Amino acid sequence: MKLHTFGPAANGRRVAVFLAEKGLEIETSELKVREGAQFEEPFTTMNPFHCVPFLELDSGQIIAESIAICRYLEAKHPENPLFGRTDEEKAEIEMWLRRVELDAFIPLLHAVRNAVPSFAGRVLPGTRSDLPQLSVMTTRGVETATLFFDRTEPLLAGKEFLAGDEFSIADIIGALTVNMAKALEMDIEAWPNVHRWHQAISARPSMQG
Ligand SMILES: N[C@@H](CCC(=O)N[C@@H](CS)C(=O)NCC(=O)O)C(=O)O
């Protein structure tokens, strides 16, 4: 099994933090994403969505999508579960994963891609195109994430973790999403509970690096 990834990439970081939390080590290969290696063979055939991370199984099967990779690794290594134990825990973690992904991460991803000059010509992940960067996408992304933080703030009062009483994949994805918001200069301290929770999750050894 080999993980193809790119260290600094937000979605690559998800899997790296997940592996560290699980105490797992797997063979890892760094793809030169900035140089466009994802569009060249053999990688373009391995993942026609031209994105990292993706997991190459010994059978040759490819599993792309950071959450799918984490779910697969969790199924193979159920100890120290990060997707929950009971049906209720699993449902709550899934609920938060979807909230974070749909209401914050994806809007912020498009916000970043439409704002940062180095993403010109690459506004959609895994593409090279002449689609222009649209500042309205950045504005709306920040507005959407603001709504997410507004809604999450009271729910984190007195709570250590996003979903339930234990650290989970939702905390990983949530904290890395806040990092994106900070990169866009959103003032996370405006949401004190979100800020406190993010500080605590960011201090974990798995989140260093
Ligand atoms: N939904 C995918 C997104 C993967 C993705 O967007 N990867 C980015 C890095 S964070 C990438 O490889 N981009 C290459 C490019 O845009 O050319 C996942 O969760 O793994």
The ligand as an SDF file (V2000), in Angstrom:
LIG
                    3D

 20 19  0  0  0  0  0  0  0  0999 V2000
  -12.0930   16.0900   -2.2670 N   0  0  0  0  0  0  0  0  0  0  0  0
  -10.6970   15.7550   -2.4190 C   0  0  0  0  0  0  0  0  0  0  0  0
   -9.9620   17.0150   -2.7830 C   0  0  0  0  0  0  0  0  0  0  0  0
   -8.5370   16.7620   -3.1600 C   0  0  0  0  0  0  0  0  0  0  0  0
   -7.8380   18.0640   -3.5470 C   0  0  0  0  0  0  0  0  0  0  0  0
   -8.4870   19.0870   -3.8540 O   0  0  0  0  0  0  0  0  0  0  0  0
   -6.5180   18.0070   -3.5290 N   0  0  0  0  0  0  0  0  0  0  0  0
   -5.7330   19.1690   -3.9090 C   0  0  0  0  0  0  0  0  0  0  0  0
   -4.6900   19.4630   -2.8490 C   0  0  0  0  0  0  0  0  0  0  0  0
   -5.4500   19.9300   -1.3130 S   0  0  0  0  0  0  0  0  0  0  0  0
   -4.9680   18.8580   -5.1850 C   0  0  0  0  0  0  0  0  0  0  0  0
   -4.4150   17.7880   -5.3190 O   0  0  0  0  0  0  0  0  0  0  0  0
   -4.9370   19.7840   -6.1230 N   0  0  0  0  0  0  0  0  0  0  0  0
   -4.1950   19.6110   -7.3320 C   0  0  0  0  0  0  0  0  0  0  0  0
   -4.5740   20.6460   -8.3380 C   0  0  0  0  0  0  0  0  0  0  0  0
   -5.4360   21.4720   -8.0500 O   0  0  0  0  0  0  0  0  0  0  0  0
   -4.0080   20.5840   -9.4270 O   0  0  0  0  0  0  0  0  0  0  0  0
  -10.1720   15.1120   -1.1380 C   0  0  0  0  0  0  0  0  0  0  0  0
  -10.8110   15.2870   -0.0860 O   0  0  0  0  0  0  0  0  0  0  0  0
   -9.1560   14.4070   -1.1520 O   0  0  0  0  0  0  0  0  0  0  0  0
  1  2  1  0
  2  3  1  0
  2 18  1  0
  3  4  1  0
  4  5  1  0
  5  6  2  0
  5  7  1  0
  7  8  1  0
  8  9  1  0
  8 11  1  0
  9 10  1  0
 11 12  2  0
 11 13  1  0
 13 14  1  0
 14 15  1  0
 15 16  2  0
 15 17  1  0
 18 19  2  0
 18 20  1  0
M  END
$$$$
